[in-house]
Amino acid sequence: MTRKYKVKVAFWLQAFEAVDVEAASDAEAIVKAKAAAVEIMTSQDGPSHVDYDERRQGVIAYIDRYETGDNDREVVAENVRFEDDRVPEDRADPEGVKS
C-alpha cells in the first residue's frame, strides 16, 4: 500500500530594490545607504525585481504523511537538506536542457 506525502520546498530568491541617496561624502552616503536598506527591508512593498533564474539553494521545509485530508497530517521530517542545500548546475534542469 502506498501513502500520500505533502512535500514543501523552501528556496531562496534574490530580490532587488534600488534607491537614490544624496550625500556630501562617501562616508555620509554609506550611512544614508544603511538607513535606506533598513527602510527597504522592513517595507511591506514587493521588490522592484526578483531573480527567478538563480533558484539553486533551499531546503525541504517539511514532509508530512496524510491519509484523507489536510487535517490528518503527520509530520515525517522538517528542515531536510538535500545534498548540500544547493542544486548542482548539471541537475538544475531535470530535462538536461539549458535555458
N, C-alpha and C positions, 0 to 999 in steps of 0.2 A: 504494500500500500504506500503510495506516495503522499506527501503532505505539502501544503502550501506555505510559502515563506514570503514575507514582505522584507525587501532589502532596500534601505535608504542610504544613498551615497551622498556624502557632503564633499563638495570640491570648491577649490579656491579660484576665484576670478580676479583679474586685475581691473580695478576701476580707476578712472582718472577724472580729475576736475582741475581746472586752471583758473587762477585769478591774477589780476594785476595789482601790484602794490607800488606806491611811490615812497621813496626814501632819499635822505640826503647822503647816505653812505652805505657801503656793503653791509656793515655790521647792523645798521638800522633795518636794512632790507631783510636780513636773516631774522631779526626779532619780529618784524611785521609778517614775514612768511610763516613763522611758527604760530602766530596768533590766527592767521588766516587758515592754516591747516587744522587747528583745533575747531574753528567755526565750521569748516567743511566736514570734518569727521563727525561732528555732533549734529549736523543738519539731517533732517528727515527727507530732504530732497534727493532724488536719484542723481547719480553722477552723470556728467556730460558724455562719458564714453566708458564702455565695458569691453574688455578684450576677451572675446569668446574663443579665440583660436588657441590660447595657451592654457586650456583646461587640462593640466597634466599632473596636478597634485591634489590629493584628497584623502578621504578616509571613509570606510563603511560606517556610517553613523549607528546603524543598528540592523540586526537580523531578528525578526520576530516570526514565530510559528503561529499560524492561525487555522482554525477549523471552519467555522461557519460565517463569521463576520468580524469586523474590526474590533468589536468589544471582547472577543475571545482570544486575544493575542497573548502569547507567552514569549518573554524575552529569551533569545538564544545567545546573543552576543551584542556588545556595544563597543564602539570606537575600535574597530578592527582595521589594522593597517594591512594593505595588500602590497606585497613585495616591500619596497622601501618607501611607500606612500607616493611614489611618482610613477607615472606610466612611461615606460621606455619608448623612445622615439619609434623603434621598429614595430611596436604594438599599439601605437597611438590610433591607428586606423584599423579596425578589425578586418576590413576587406583587403588591406595591404595597398590601398590606393592613396597616394599622396594628394592632398587637396591643393 
